[in-house]
Every structure is written in structure tokens, then in C-alpha cells.
Amino acid sequence: MSSGDEKRGETFVMRGEARSASEESISFSTFIVGLGTAVLIHLGGAPNPETGQLEKDLPLARQNLDLLSMLRAKTRGNLTQEEEKLFDGLLADLRLRYVEATKR
């Protein structure tokens, strides 16, 4: 790949063709699952995608969990029934995992 194929972002390098926003649209459900995955990674429940290792960072897990909680409060009444069910289930599961992780 030649250097002409690289598009530089603020903190990363994107390779290949640039895509329009409509081609890279993300659903709200995908967004919250992504944030939930970050919590799970920081709890040591899934490998860090950069290192492949299980790493526990409870302050970062808590920060992302608080972000999800705030987002849930701010979106109350504006989500579909499926989104609400997913969000509430995700939060309940992650909160339980956080409590368990703090006891170890």
C-alpha cells in the first residue's frame, strides 16, 4: 500500500478507501454494546484487543459504567422497546460484574 492510500486521523491511521458517513452508520444498539464491551475489557472479562491479554482496570471500568448509566438516564423515554430492553439488561449485567470484580 502506498503512502497515498493513508488517511491520517487525530490519533490513528486509516488505510484504504475513505467511506461516506452513510456507509459507516452505527446503530444505537451497536454503540451501547461497544461501550459495554469496554467495561467488560476493563473488568478483565475479555482480552484487551490491542494486547490480547486479560487486564483489570477497575477505575476505567467504573468510568465507562458511569458513562453508560448517564447515557441511559439521558435517553429514557427516547428509545425503542428493543433498545430499552438491551440497555437495561446490559447495565444490570455490567453492574453485577463490577460488584463481583471489586470483591476479588
VEXPADO-468072 format. One record per atom (N, C-alpha, C): residue number from 0; residue in one letter; atom name; x, y, z. Coordinates in nm, 3 decimals. Layout:
N
@nr:NUM; rest:A; atom:CA; east:X; north:Y; up:Z
...
! end
This chain:
104
@nr:0; rest:M; atom:N; east:0.086; north:-0.118; up:0.000
@nr:0; rest:M; atom:CA; east:0.000; north:0.000; up:0.000
@nr:0; rest:M; atom:C; east:0.090; north:0.123; up:0.000
@nr:1; rest:S; atom:N; east:0.064; north:0.212; up:-0.088
@nr:1; rest:S; atom:CA; east:0.146; north:0.332; up:-0.096
@nr:1; rest:S; atom:C; east:0.101; north:0.433; up:0.008
@nr:2; rest:S; atom:N; east:0.188; north:0.528; up:0.036
@nr:2; rest:S; atom:CA; east:0.154; north:0.629; up:0.137
@nr:2; rest:S; atom:C; east:0.037; north:0.715; up:0.093
@nr:3; rest:G; atom:N; east:0.006; north:0.717; up:-0.036
@nr:3; rest:G; atom:CA; east:-0.109; north:0.793; up:-0.086
@nr:3; rest:G; atom:C; east:-0.242; north:0.733; up:-0.045
@nr:4; rest:D; atom:N; east:-0.241; north:0.605; up:-0.002
@nr:4; rest:D; atom:CA; east:-0.364; north:0.539; up:0.039
@nr:4; rest:D; atom:C; east:-0.398; north:0.564; up:0.185
@nr:5; rest:E; atom:N; east:-0.308; north:0.628; up:0.260
@nr:5; rest:E; atom:CA; east:-0.331; north:0.652; up:0.402
@nr:5; rest:E; atom:C; east:-0.406; north:0.783; up:0.423
@nr:6; rest:K; atom:N; east:-0.501; north:0.778; up:0.514
@nr:6; rest:K; atom:CA; east:-0.571; north:0.899; up:0.558
@nr:6; rest:K; atom:C; east:-0.544; north:0.912; up:0.706
@nr:7; rest:R; atom:N; east:-0.486; north:1.019; up:0.750
@nr:7; rest:R; atom:CA; east:-0.449; north:1.033; up:0.890
@nr:7; rest:R; atom:C; east:-0.561; north:1.101; up:0.969
@nr:8; rest:G; atom:N; east:-0.591; north:1.041; up:1.085
@nr:8; rest:G; atom:CA; east:-0.685; north:1.099; up:1.180
@nr:8; rest:G; atom:C; east:-0.605; north:1.162; up:1.292
@nr:9; rest:E; atom:N; east:-0.673; north:1.211; up:1.393
@nr:9; rest:E; atom:CA; east:-0.603; north:1.274; up:1.504
@nr:9; rest:E; atom:C; east:-0.513; north:1.177; up:1.580
@nr:10; rest:T; atom:N; east:-0.564; north:1.056; up:1.606
@nr:10; rest:T; atom:CA; east:-0.488; north:0.964; up:1.690
@nr:10; rest:T; atom:C; east:-0.465; north:0.828; up:1.625
@nr:11; rest:F; atom:N; east:-0.499; north:0.813; up:1.499
@nr:11; rest:F; atom:CA; east:-0.480; north:0.683; up:1.435
@nr:11; rest:F; atom:C; east:-0.463; north:0.702; up:1.286
@nr:12; rest:V; atom:N; east:-0.422; north:0.596; up:1.220
@nr:12; rest:V; atom:CA; east:-0.405; north:0.598; up:1.075
@nr:12; rest:V; atom:C; east:-0.509; north:0.505; up:1.014
@nr:13; rest:M; atom:N; east:-0.587; north:0.557; up:0.920
@nr:13; rest:M; atom:CA; east:-0.684; north:0.476; up:0.849
@nr:13; rest:M; atom:C; east:-0.624; north:0.439; up:0.714
@nr:14; rest:R; atom:N; east:-0.636; north:0.316; up:0.675
@nr:14; rest:R; atom:CA; east:-0.583; north:0.272; up:0.546
@nr:14; rest:R; atom:C; east:-0.699; north:0.236; up:0.455
@nr:15; rest:G; atom:N; east:-0.677; north:0.256; up:0.325
@nr:15; rest:G; atom:CA; east:-0.777; north:0.216; up:0.227
@nr:15; rest:G; atom:C; east:-0.864; north:0.332; up:0.185
@nr:16; rest:E; atom:N; east:-0.978; north:0.296; up:0.128
@nr:16; rest:E; atom:CA; east:-1.070; north:0.394; up:0.074
@nr:16; rest:E; atom:C; east:-1.146; north:0.466; up:0.184
@nr:17; rest:A; atom:N; east:-1.165; north:0.595; up:0.167
@nr:17; rest:A; atom:CA; east:-1.248; north:0.671; up:0.259
@nr:17; rest:A; atom:C; east:-1.393; north:0.636; up:0.230
@nr:18; rest:R; atom:N; east:-1.475; north:0.627; up:0.333
@nr:18; rest:R; atom:CA; east:-1.616; north:0.595; up:0.318
@nr:18; rest:R; atom:C; east:-1.700; north:0.712; up:0.363
@nr:19; rest:S; atom:N; east:-1.817; north:0.724; up:0.305
@nr:19; rest:S; atom:CA; east:-1.906; north:0.832; up:0.346
@nr:19; rest:S; atom:C; east:-1.969; north:0.796; up:0.479
@nr:20; rest:A; atom:N; east:-2.025; north:0.895; up:0.547
@nr:20; rest:A; atom:CA; east:-2.088; north:0.874; up:0.677
@nr:20; rest:A; atom:C; east:-2.201; north:0.774; up:0.667
@nr:21; rest:S; atom:N; east:-2.275; north:0.773; up:0.557
@nr:21; rest:S; atom:CA; east:-2.388; north:0.681; up:0.543
@nr:21; rest:S; atom:C; east:-2.341; north:0.537; up:0.533
@nr:22; rest:E; atom:N; east:-2.222; north:0.513; up:0.479
@nr:22; rest:E; atom:CA; east:-2.168; north:0.378; up:0.470
@nr:22; rest:E; atom:C; east:-2.117; north:0.328; up:0.605
@nr:23; rest:E; atom:N; east:-2.085; north:0.418; up:0.693
@nr:23; rest:E; atom:CA; east:-2.030; north:0.380; up:0.822
@nr:23; rest:E; atom:C; east:-2.126; north:0.412; up:0.936
@nr:24; rest:S; atom:N; east:-2.255; north:0.415; up:0.907
@nr:24; rest:S; atom:CA; east:-2.351; north:0.447; up:1.012
@nr:24; rest:S; atom:C; east:-2.351; north:0.337; up:1.117
@nr:25; rest:I; atom:N; east:-2.380; north:0.375; up:1.239
@nr:25; rest:I; atom:CA; east:-2.379; north:0.282; up:1.351
@nr:25; rest:I; atom:C; east:-2.513; north:0.294; up:1.421
@nr:26; rest:S; atom:N; east:-2.568; north:0.182; up:1.460
@nr:26; rest:S; atom:CA; east:-2.696; north:0.186; up:1.532
@nr:26; rest:S; atom:C; east:-2.670; north:0.221; up:1.678
@nr:27; rest:F; atom:N; east:-2.772; north:0.267; up:1.745
@nr:27; rest:F; atom:CA; east:-2.759; north:0.300; up:1.887
@nr:27; rest:F; atom:C; east:-2.726; north:0.174; up:1.966
@nr:28; rest:S; atom:N; east:-2.787; north:0.063; up:1.930
@nr:28; rest:S; atom:CA; east:-2.759; north:-0.063; up:1.999
@nr:28; rest:S; atom:C; east:-2.613; north:-0.103; up:1.985
@nr:29; rest:T; atom:N; east:-2.557; north:-0.088; up:1.866
@nr:29; rest:T; atom:CA; east:-2.417; north:-0.119; up:1.845
@nr:29; rest:T; atom:C; east:-2.328; north:-0.027; up:1.928
@nr:30; rest:F; atom:N; east:-2.367; north:0.097; up:1.939
@nr:30; rest:F; atom:CA; east:-2.292; north:0.195; up:2.017
@nr:30; rest:F; atom:C; east:-2.286; north:0.155; up:2.164
@nr:31; rest:I; atom:N; east:-2.402; north:0.123; up:2.223
@nr:31; rest:I; atom:CA; east:-2.402; north:0.091; up:2.365
@nr:31; rest:I; atom:C; east:-2.335; north:-0.044; up:2.392
@nr:32; rest:V; atom:N; east:-2.346; north:-0.138; up:2.300
@nr:32; rest:V; atom:CA; east:-2.276; north:-0.265; up:2.316
@nr:32; rest:V; atom:C; east:-2.125; north:-0.242; up:2.312
@nr:33; rest:G; atom:N; east:-2.081; north:-0.150; up:2.228
@nr:33; rest:G; atom:CA; east:-1.938; north:-0.115; up:2.221
@nr:33; rest:G; atom:C; east:-1.890; north:-0.057; up:2.353
@nr:34; rest:L; atom:N; east:-1.968; north:0.031; up:2.412
@nr:34; rest:L; atom:CA; east:-1.932; north:0.087; up:2.543
@nr:34; rest:L; atom:C; east:-1.934; north:-0.022; up:2.651
@nr:35; rest:G; atom:N; east:-2.030; north:-0.111; up:2.641
@nr:35; rest:G; atom:CA; east:-2.036; north:-0.221; up:2.736
@nr:35; rest:G; atom:C; east:-1.917; north:-0.315; up:2.723
@nr:36; rest:T; atom:N; east:-1.872; north:-0.336; up:2.601
@nr:36; rest:T; atom:CA; east:-1.755; north:-0.419; up:2.578
@nr:36; rest:T; atom:C; east:-1.632; north:-0.356; up:2.642
@nr:37; rest:A; atom:N; east:-1.622; north:-0.225; up:2.637
@nr:37; rest:A; atom:CA; east:-1.510; north:-0.155; up:2.701
@nr:37; rest:A; atom:C; east:-1.512; north:-0.181; up:2.852
@nr:38; rest:V; atom:N; east:-1.631; north:-0.179; up:2.913
@nr:38; rest:V; atom:CA; east:-1.642; north:-0.208; up:3.056
@nr:38; rest:V; atom:C; east:-1.594; north:-0.350; up:3.082
@nr:39; rest:L; atom:N; east:-1.641; north:-0.443; up:3.002
@nr:39; rest:L; atom:CA; east:-1.604; north:-0.583; up:3.019
@nr:39; rest:L; atom:C; east:-1.454; north:-0.604; up:3.007
@nr:40; rest:I; atom:N; east:-1.392; north:-0.538; up:2.911
@nr:40; rest:I; atom:CA; east:-1.246; north:-0.547; up:2.893
@nr:40; rest:I; atom:C; east:-1.175; north:-0.495; up:3.017
@nr:41; rest:H; atom:N; east:-1.219; north:-0.380; up:3.069
@nr:41; rest:H; atom:CA; east:-1.155; north:-0.321; up:3.186
@nr:41; rest:H; atom:C; east:-1.180; north:-0.401; up:3.314
@nr:42; rest:L; atom:N; east:-1.285; north:-0.482; up:3.314
@nr:42; rest:L; atom:CA; east:-1.311; north:-0.569; up:3.428
@nr:42; rest:L; atom:C; east:-1.226; north:-0.696; up:3.421
@nr:43; rest:G; atom:N; east:-1.156; north:-0.714; up:3.310
@nr:43; rest:G; atom:CA; east:-1.076; north:-0.835; up:3.293
@nr:43; rest:G; atom:C; east:-1.157; north:-0.953; up:3.244
@nr:44; rest:G; atom:N; east:-1.278; north:-0.926; up:3.195
@nr:44; rest:G; atom:CA; east:-1.367; north:-1.032; up:3.148
@nr:44; rest:G; atom:C; east:-1.351; north:-1.065; up:3.001
@nr:45; rest:A; atom:N; east:-1.274; north:-0.986; up:2.931
@nr:45; rest:A; atom:CA; east:-1.246; north:-1.009; up:2.789
@nr:45; rest:A; atom:C; east:-1.106; north:-0.956; up:2.762
@nr:46; rest:P; atom:N; east:-1.035; north:-1.017; up:2.666
@nr:46; rest:P; atom:CA; east:-0.899; north:-0.970; up:2.638
@nr:46; rest:P; atom:C; east:-0.898; north:-0.831; up:2.576
@nr:47; rest:N; atom:N; east:-0.795; north:-0.755; up:2.612
@nr:47; rest:N; atom:CA; east:-0.772; north:-0.625; up:2.551
@nr:47; rest:N; atom:C; east:-0.740; north:-0.650; up:2.404
@nr:48; rest:P; atom:N; east:-0.814; north:-0.588; up:2.311
@nr:48; rest:P; atom:CA; east:-0.791; north:-0.615; up:2.169
@nr:48; rest:P; atom:C; east:-0.653; north:-0.572; up:2.120
@nr:49; rest:E; atom:N; east:-0.589; north:-0.480; up:2.189
@nr:49; rest:E; atom:CA; east:-0.456; north:-0.435; up:2.148
@nr:49; rest:E; atom:C; east:-0.346; north:-0.531; up:2.193
@nr:50; rest:T; atom:N; east:-0.364; north:-0.592; up:2.311
@nr:50; rest:T; atom:CA; east:-0.258; north:-0.678; up:2.365
@nr:50; rest:T; atom:C; east:-0.294; north:-0.826; up:2.363
@nr:51; rest:G; atom:N; east:-0.423; north:-0.857; up:2.354
@nr:51; rest:G; atom:CA; east:-0.468; north:-0.995; up:2.360
@nr:51; rest:G; atom:C; east:-0.466; north:-1.052; up:2.501
@nr:52; rest:Q; atom:N; east:-0.433; north:-0.969; up:2.600
@nr:52; rest:Q; atom:CA; east:-0.422; north:-1.011; up:2.739
@nr:52; rest:Q; atom:C; east:-0.543; north:-0.966; up:2.819
@nr:53; rest:L; atom:N; east:-0.574; north:-1.044; up:2.925
@nr:53; rest:L; atom:CA; east:-0.677; north:-1.001; up:3.019
@nr:53; rest:L; atom:C; east:-0.613; north:-0.901; up:3.113
@nr:54; rest:E; atom:N; east:-0.672; north:-0.784; up:3.125
@nr:54; rest:E; atom:CA; east:-0.618; north:-0.677; up:3.208
@nr:54; rest:E; atom:C; east:-0.732; north:-0.618; up:3.289
@nr:55; rest:K; atom:N; east:-0.710; north:-0.597; up:3.417
@nr:55; rest:K; atom:CA; east:-0.813; north:-0.540; up:3.503
@nr:55; rest:K; atom:C; east:-0.777; north:-0.396; up:3.537
@nr:56; rest:D; atom:N; east:-0.868; north:-0.305; up:3.510
@nr:56; rest:D; atom:CA; east:-0.852; north:-0.164; up:3.545
@nr:56; rest:D; atom:C; east:-0.987; north:-0.115; up:3.596
@nr:57; rest:L; atom:N; east:-1.011; north:-0.134; up:3.725
@nr:57; rest:L; atom:CA; east:-1.142; north:-0.101; up:3.782
@nr:57; rest:L; atom:C; east:-1.181; north:0.046; up:3.772
@nr:58; rest:P; atom:N; east:-1.087; north:0.142; up:3.787
@nr:58; rest:P; atom:CA; east:-1.128; north:0.281; up:3.768
@nr:58; rest:P; atom:C; east:-1.180; north:0.310; up:3.626
@nr:59; rest:L; atom:N; east:-1.116; north:0.253; up:3.524
@nr:59; rest:L; atom:CA; east:-1.165; north:0.272; up:3.388
@nr:59; rest:L; atom:C; east:-1.298; north:0.199; up:3.366
@nr:60; rest:A; atom:N; east:-1.311; north:0.082; up:3.425
@nr:60; rest:A; atom:CA; east:-1.438; north:0.010; up:3.415
@nr:60; rest:A; atom:C; east:-1.549; north:0.093; up:3.476
@nr:61; rest:R; atom:N; east:-1.523; north:0.150; up:3.593
@nr:61; rest:R; atom:CA; east:-1.622; north:0.233; up:3.662
@nr:61; rest:R; atom:C; east:-1.657; north:0.358; up:3.580
@nr:62; rest:Q; atom:N; east:-1.556; north:0.419; up:3.521
@nr:62; rest:Q; atom:CA; east:-1.580; north:0.539; up:3.440
@nr:62; rest:Q; atom:C; east:-1.671; north:0.508; up:3.322
@nr:63; rest:N; atom:N; east:-1.645; north:0.398; up:3.252
@nr:63; rest:N; atom:CA; east:-1.729; north:0.360; up:3.139
@nr:63; rest:N; atom:C; east:-1.868; north:0.316; up:3.184
@nr:64; rest:L; atom:N; east:-1.877; north:0.251; up:3.298
@nr:64; rest:L; atom:CA; east:-2.007; north:0.213; up:3.353
@nr:64; rest:L; atom:C; east:-2.088; north:0.336; up:3.391
@nr:65; rest:D; atom:N; east:-2.023; north:0.434; up:3.451
@nr:65; rest:D; atom:CA; east:-2.091; north:0.560; up:3.483
@nr:65; rest:D; atom:C; east:-2.137; north:0.632; up:3.357
@nr:66; rest:L; atom:N; east:-2.056; north:0.627; up:3.253
@nr:66; rest:L; atom:CA; east:-2.094; north:0.687; up:3.124
@nr:66; rest:L; atom:C; east:-2.218; north:0.620; up:3.068
@nr:67; rest:L; atom:N; east:-2.221; north:0.487; up:3.072
@nr:67; rest:L; atom:CA; east:-2.341; north:0.415; up:3.026
@nr:67; rest:L; atom:C; east:-2.463; north:0.450; up:3.110
@nr:68; rest:S; atom:N; east:-2.445; north:0.460; up:3.241
@nr:68; rest:S; atom:CA; east:-2.556; north:0.494; up:3.330
@nr:68; rest:S; atom:C; east:-2.611; north:0.634; up:3.300
@nr:69; rest:M; atom:N; east:-2.520; north:0.728; up:3.278
@nr:69; rest:M; atom:CA; east:-2.562; north:0.864; up:3.245
@nr:69; rest:M; atom:C; east:-2.636; north:0.866; up:3.111
@nr:70; rest:L; atom:N; east:-2.583; north:0.794; up:3.015
@nr:70; rest:L; atom:CA; east:-2.646; north:0.787; up:2.883
@nr:70; rest:L; atom:C; east:-2.785; north:0.725; up:2.893
@nr:71; rest:R; atom:N; east:-2.799; north:0.625; up:2.977
@nr:71; rest:R; atom:CA; east:-2.930; north:0.561; up:2.996
@nr:71; rest:R; atom:C; east:-3.029; north:0.661; up:3.054
@nr:72; rest:A; atom:N; east:-2.986; north:0.736; up:3.153
@nr:72; rest:A; atom:CA; east:-3.075; north:0.836; up:3.214
@nr:72; rest:A; atom:C; east:-3.115; north:0.943; up:3.113
@nr:73; rest:K; atom:N; east:-3.023; north:0.986; up:3.031
@nr:73; rest:K; atom:CA; east:-3.049; north:1.093; up:2.935
@nr:73; rest:K; atom:C; east:-3.135; north:1.047; up:2.817
@nr:74; rest:T; atom:N; east:-3.137; north:0.917; up:2.790
@nr:74; rest:T; atom:CA; east:-3.214; north:0.868; up:2.676
@nr:74; rest:T; atom:C; east:-3.349; north:0.808; up:2.717
@nr:75; rest:R; atom:N; east:-3.377; north:0.807; up:2.847
@nr:75; rest:R; atom:CA; east:-3.502; north:0.747; up:2.895
@nr:75; rest:R; atom:C; east:-3.621; north:0.811; up:2.823
@nr:76; rest:G; atom:N; east:-3.708; north:0.725; up:2.771
@nr:76; rest:G; atom:CA; east:-3.827; north:0.772; up:2.700
@nr:76; rest:G; atom:C; east:-3.804; north:0.801; up:2.553
@nr:77; rest:N; atom:N; east:-3.680; north:0.790; up:2.506
@nr:77; rest:N; atom:CA; east:-3.649; north:0.819; up:2.366
@nr:77; rest:N; atom:C; east:-3.598; north:0.698; up:2.289
@nr:78; rest:L; atom:N; east:-3.607; north:0.581; up:2.348
@nr:78; rest:L; atom:CA; east:-3.555; north:0.461; up:2.284
@nr:78; rest:L; atom:C; east:-3.670; north:0.369; up:2.244
@nr:79; rest:T; atom:N; east:-3.641; north:0.281; up:2.149
@nr:79; rest:T; atom:CA; east:-3.740; north:0.180; up:2.113
@nr:79; rest:T; atom:C; east:-3.748; north:0.079; up:2.227
@nr:80; rest:Q; atom:N; east:-3.850; north:-0.002; up:2.227
@nr:80; rest:Q; atom:CA; east:-3.865; north:-0.103; up:2.331
@nr:80; rest:Q; atom:C; east:-3.747; north:-0.200; up:2.329
@nr:81; rest:E; atom:N; east:-3.700; north:-0.236; up:2.211
@nr:81; rest:E; atom:CA; east:-3.587; north:-0.327; up:2.199
@nr:81; rest:E; atom:C; east:-3.458; north:-0.262; up:2.254
@nr:82; rest:E; atom:N; east:-3.437; north:-0.134; up:2.224
@nr:82; rest:E; atom:CA; east:-3.320; north:-0.064; up:2.274
@nr:82; rest:E; atom:C; east:-3.323; north:-0.053; up:2.427
@nr:83; rest:E; atom:N; east:-3.440; north:-0.023; up:2.482
@nr:83; rest:E; atom:CA; east:-3.453; north:-0.014; up:2.628
@nr:83; rest:E; atom:C; east:-3.423; north:-0.147; up:2.694
@nr:84; rest:K; atom:N; east:-3.476; north:-0.255; up:2.638
@nr:84; rest:K; atom:CA; east:-3.453; north:-0.388; up:2.694
@nr:84; rest:K; atom:C; east:-3.304; north:-0.422; up:2.688
@nr:85; rest:L; atom:N; east:-3.240; north:-0.397; up:2.575
@nr:85; rest:L; atom:CA; east:-3.097; north:-0.422; up:2.560
@nr:85; rest:L; atom:C; east:-3.017; north:-0.339; up:2.659
@nr:86; rest:F; atom:N; east:-3.046; north:-0.210; up:2.666
@nr:86; rest:F; atom:CA; east:-2.971; north:-0.118; up:2.753
@nr:86; rest:F; atom:C; east:-2.986; north:-0.157; up:2.900
@nr:87; rest:D; atom:N; east:-3.108; north:-0.183; up:2.943
@nr:87; rest:D; atom:CA; east:-3.131; north:-0.218; up:3.084
@nr:87; rest:D; atom:C; east:-3.065; north:-0.351; up:3.119
@nr:88; rest:G; atom:N; east:-3.073; north:-0.448; up:3.030
@nr:88; rest:G; atom:CA; east:-3.009; north:-0.577; up:3.055
@nr:88; rest:G; atom:C; east:-2.858; north:-0.565; up:3.059
@nr:89; rest:L; atom:N; east:-2.803; north:-0.488; up:2.967
@nr:89; rest:L; atom:CA; east:-2.658; north:-0.466; up:2.962
@nr:89; rest:L; atom:C; east:-2.610; north:-0.399; up:3.091
@nr:90; rest:L; atom:N; east:-2.679; north:-0.294; up:3.133
@nr:90; rest:L; atom:CA; east:-2.640; north:-0.224; up:3.255
@nr:90; rest:L; atom:C; east:-2.648; north:-0.315; up:3.378
@nr:91; rest:A; atom:N; east:-2.755; north:-0.392; up:3.388
@nr:91; rest:A; atom:CA; east:-2.771; north:-0.481; up:3.504
@nr:91; rest:A; atom:C; east:-2.657; north:-0.583; up:3.507
@nr:92; rest:D; atom:N; east:-2.625; north:-0.642; up:3.393
@nr:92; rest:D; atom:CA; east:-2.518; north:-0.741; up:3.386
@nr:92; rest:D; atom:C; east:-2.382; north:-0.679; up:3.420
@nr:93; rest:L; atom:N; east:-2.353; north:-0.563; up:3.363
@nr:93; rest:L; atom:CA; east:-2.223; north:-0.500; up:3.388
@nr:93; rest:L; atom:C; east:-2.209; north:-0.452; up:3.532
@nr:94; rest:R; atom:N; east:-2.317; north:-0.403; up:3.590
@nr:94; rest:R; atom:CA; east:-2.312; north:-0.359; up:3.731
@nr:94; rest:R; atom:C; east:-2.283; north:-0.478; up:3.823
@nr:95; rest:L; atom:N; east:-2.347; north:-0.591; up:3.795
@nr:95; rest:L; atom:CA; east:-2.322; north:-0.712; up:3.874
@nr:95; rest:L; atom:C; east:-2.178; north:-0.757; up:3.858
@nr:96; rest:R; atom:N; east:-2.127; north:-0.757; up:3.737
@nr:96; rest:R; atom:CA; east:-1.988; north:-0.796; up:3.712
@nr:96; rest:R; atom:C; east:-1.890; north:-0.701; up:3.782
@nr:97; rest:Y; atom:N; east:-1.925; north:-0.572; up:3.784
@nr:97; rest:Y; atom:CA; east:-1.837; north:-0.475; up:3.851
@nr:97; rest:Y; atom:C; east:-1.831; north:-0.504; up:4.001
@nr:98; rest:V; atom:N; east:-1.946; north:-0.526; up:4.062
@nr:98; rest:V; atom:CA; east:-1.950; north:-0.556; up:4.205
@nr:98; rest:V; atom:C; east:-1.870; north:-0.682; up:4.234
@nr:99; rest:E; atom:N; east:-1.887; north:-0.785; up:4.153
@nr:99; rest:E; atom:CA; east:-1.810; north:-0.908; up:4.172
@nr:99; rest:E; atom:C; east:-1.661; north:-0.884; up:4.157
@nr:100; rest:A; atom:N; east:-1.621; north:-0.803; up:4.061
@nr:100; rest:A; atom:CA; east:-1.479; north:-0.776; up:4.037
@nr:100; rest:A; atom:C; east:-1.417; north:-0.698; up:4.153
@nr:101; rest:T; atom:N; east:-1.494; north:-0.613; up:4.218
@nr:101; rest:T; atom:CA; east:-1.439; north:-0.534; up:4.330
@nr:101; rest:T; atom:C; east:-1.422; north:-0.618; up:4.455
@nr:102; rest:K; atom:N; east:-1.488; north:-0.734; up:4.462
@nr:102; rest:K; atom:CA; east:-1.477; north:-0.821; up:4.578
@nr:102; rest:K; atom:C; east:-1.355; north:-0.911; up:4.571
@nr:103; rest:R; atom:N; east:-1.296; north:-0.926; up:4.452
@nr:103; rest:R; atom:CA; east:-1.180; north:-1.017; up:4.436
@nr:103; rest:R; atom:C; east:-1.052; north:-0.952; up:4.474
! end
